[in-house]
């Protein structure tokens, strides 16, 4: 299942919105209630720079460094089906 990391009130909202629009099942990890150290530990497993948004889909890990983040993840997911 697709995992989207980042608070809904961040740039992660674009990825969350896109997944909702096309009906793609996903898990949202928004870090609410996590201590900073715990958040960084979880996030660095996906993005070595510990920045959001980050997307994990199986072995594929994408993070903000590319403006097409939502589209790339969704295209990959559509091809993988």
C-alpha positions in Angstrom: 0.0 0.0 0.0 1.1 3.5 -0.8 2.3 5.5 2.3 2.3 9.3 2.3 4.4 10.9 5.0 3.8 14.5 6.1 1.2 16.6 7.9 -1.9 17.4 5.8 -1.1 21.1 6.2 2.2 20.8 4.4 3.2 20.1 0.8 2.1 16.5 1.5 -1.5 17.8 0.9 -0.9 17.6 -2.9 -0.1 13.9 -2.7 -3.0 13.2 -0.3 -5.4 15.1 -2.6 -4.2 13.3 -5.7 -4.6 9.9 -4.1 -8.1 10.8 -2.9 -9.1 12.1 -6.4 -8.2 8.9 -8.2 -9.4 6.6 -5.4 -5.9 5.2 -4.7 -5.7 3.5 -1.3 -3.0 4.9 0.9 -1.8 5.2 4.5 -1.2 8.7 5.8 1.6 9.1 8.3 1.3 12.7 9.6 3.5 12.5 12.7 0.8 13.9 15.0 1.9 13.3 18.6 5.4 12.1 17.7 8.4 13.5 19.3 11.0 15.1 17.0 13.5 12.2 17.4 10.8 9.6 16.6 9.6 11.6 13.6 13.1 11.9 12.2 13.8 8.2 12.7 10.7 7.2 10.8 11.1 9.8 8.1 14.8 9.2 7.4 13.9 5.6 6.5 12.2 7.1 3.4 14.0 10.4 2.9 17.6 10.7 4.1 17.1 14.5 4.5 14.1 14.0 6.8 11.8 16.4 4.8 8.2 16.0 3.8 6.4 15.1 1.7 7.7 11.6 1.1 6.0 8.7 -0.6 6.8 5.0 -0.1 5.3 2.4 -2.4 6.9 -1.0 -1.8 10.6 -0.5 -2.7 10.0 2.8 -4.5 10.7 5.9 -2.3 10.1 9.4 -3.6 10.5 12.7 -1.8 10.3 16.4 -2.6 13.1 17.2 -4.9 11.0 16.8 -7.9 7.8 18.8 -8.6 6.1 15.8 -10.2 6.1 13.8 -7.0 2.3 12.9 -6.9 2.3 12.0 -10.6 5.3 9.9 -10.5 4.1 7.8 -7.6 0.6 7.4 -9.2 2.1 6.4 -12.6 4.3 3.8 -10.9 1.3 2.5 -8.9 -0.8 2.2 -12.1 2.0 0.3 -13.9 2.6 -2.0 -11.0 -1.0 -3.3 -10.9 
